[in-house]
Amino acid sequence: MKLRNYLENIADVGIYPVITLLIFFIFFSLLTAWTIWSRKQKFSEISHLPLEESEQNTPAQHQQ
């Protein structure tokens, strides 16, 4: 039997795609809202983290 035949035998199987769509829509809506309303200073600090040099990350120490 094909997967489609198994799914047709499950009661109320049509609700699962709707629930999945709602979960993803709500998640991405909340993520977008958080991104828009969060503090810009926080994102600025986070974006500069990989570019900051510290004494632990100098190339001279890695070559030893």
Secondary structure, 3 states (H helix, E strand, C coil): CCHHHHHHCCCCCCHHHHHHHHHHHHHHHHHHHHHHHCCHHHHHHHHHHHHCCCHHHCHHHHHC
